Amino acid sequence: MAMQELYAYQGFTKNYQALQINNNDGLPATGIYTSGSTLSATVGEGQNQASLFSPTVSWYTANSTQTGYGQGQFSISFAGSATTSLNPAGEYYVYVSQTTSGVSSLVWMGRLKILATPGSVSPQPPDLCTYDFAEAYCSSGNLTDTQRDNLPYFVTAASNAIRIRTNRNFDLRTYVKKFDVTIYGIARLDQIPIQQILRVQGPQQLALTISNNSQSVQFAQAYFAYTGTVDGYGSNIQTATGITLNWASSGTITNTTVSFTAGETISTLASAINAVGSGWSAVADSSPSGYGNWPVTELDGGYVGQGAALSALPSIGANFYVLSDLSNTVLDDPWRGFLSVGRQLGNFNASQWGPGGNELWDTPSRTTPQQVKVTFAAGQSTIPQEIQVQCAELTKWKIELSKNEKILASERAADYQYAIAKEMIQNMPKNVQQALAPFTVHYA
């Protein structure tokens, strides 16, 4: 069976009429099927992958001038709602089957190519150069249709490679990250230029302790339930949505999640955990500072599961914290990312050394590095022109690497010999590496 290629724009309905079913000899399958032959279709990724959706398929009657089954012709429709979630520039398999007297057979196979609708695809995070800029830059290489289809992927790959190489994201966005503090009271933020620092948090204060005090529970843990990922962007940033309680009793493992609710305080969350039963107990801070009254969204320390059962070492329960705000912090240089937070004692519960504080050295008994949590805006609203050029240059290079014919460093005719250029086995050519050097941030 010949593999015909069909096209559909992502999110838009596409109809095809008069598609021909052929016999094994390539001739139209006329007079093979009957009025009792029914059609069905499915779209998938091939092999043993699950079906993605079932398009509408029927015999093509040509305005009632033919039966369709007599001519072996059919119509098929791909609904826009079914193609919305498919990958732009991706290719999928279309299978059409017929069933006669309860016996089914595959009668037609084709490929469905999904085309991106202008404005429907927004790379997250944004690419470091636009598609049209990269296409114009690469046009001297006489791009094939296949290469143009793959161009958005090459641009994204080039953008990611540049970000990894330079340790910078370049685009303007807001970050919430933790940074180590040097003995001189300096934290170096990892993205530049720094546009604004919205919040600096440092002293870690115990706000919630969760324990399971049942003698029949062998082990137990408490940790965050969350959405998003550490490397997420925008709405996909890792965010705690509740606390999951996991425990084992007499060989049976059970877990339940106490989800956060809008406007919920840590004290209210503790009450919800106490209501779970099965030995679970939660105590919120009730000190005059009132950390129990803080919103649950301020909780920290739950991305590592902590032992909560009596068998845990030490048996103190799973601790969750809030981070107090620091004052008198100073951004020394937006282009270097040096934030002065002050030199402090190991538990942060003392005066600062630095702007507005007293000079106190860190205690020698401290075993973990000081950290501050910083909410800040960094990057540039317009990607530097040189970065855009190098993104396009690296895109062009990745297209070259995708070709079957490799660039040769040398070639001899007699007793034919050749040597592949060293650049062909490098992920990033030397000229791009050199151009990116001034933009690279190095960390000790």
Number of C-alpha atoms within 10 A of each C-alpha: 14 11 11 13 14 17 16 21 20 26 20 14 15 16 15 14 16 16 16 20 22 18 15 11 8 10 10 15 19 16 11 12 17 13 11 11 17 18 20 17 21 17 22 19 16 14 7 7 8 11 15 15 15 18 18 15 21 17 23 24 18 14 7 8 8 13 17 24 24 17 21 23 23 22 18 20 17 23 19 15 12 17 21 18 11 19 15 21 21 14 19 20 19 24 20 21 17 18 16 14 8 8 8 14 11 14 19 20 19 17 19 21 20 21 19 19 14 9 6 11 11 9 10 11 15 16 22 26 22 15 18 12 14 23 20 11 15 19 13 9 12 9 15 10 9 9 17 18 16 15 23 21 16 23 26 22 17 26 25 17 16 25 15 12 16 17 17 18 23 24 19 19 17 17 18 13 14 17 17 16 21 16 15 15 21 23 24 16 21 20 23 24 19 21 17 13 18 12 14 22 18 22 21 19 19 18 26 24 19 26 27 30 18 16 11 14 20 18 18 27 22 29 23 23 18 17 15 14 11 10 8 14 16 12 9 13 16 15 16 21 17 21 20 19 24 19 23 16 15 8 9 9 13 11 12 13 17 18 17 20 14 9 11 14 19 28 23 18 24 20 14 16 23 18 14 14 11 14 16 19 21 21 19 22 20 13 9 7 9 13 24 23 16 18 19 23 18 16 21 20 16 20 13 12 17 20 25 28 29 20 17 17 10 10 14 16 25 24 23 23 19 24 19 17 14 17 15 13 18 15 19 12 13 17 14 16 20 18 21 22 26 27 26 26 17 18 14 18 11 14 15 23 21 20 16 12 14 14 14 15 15 19 11 8 7 11 8 8 12 23 18 23 20 21 17 19 19 26 19 16 10 11 16 14 11 12 19 19 18 22 29 27 21 26 27 23 21 20 19 16 17 10 10 7 8 14 15 13 12 10 11 9 7 6 5 7 9 11 12 13 13 11 15 17 11 11 13 19 16 11 11 17 16 10 14 17 11 9 18 16 14 8 7 2
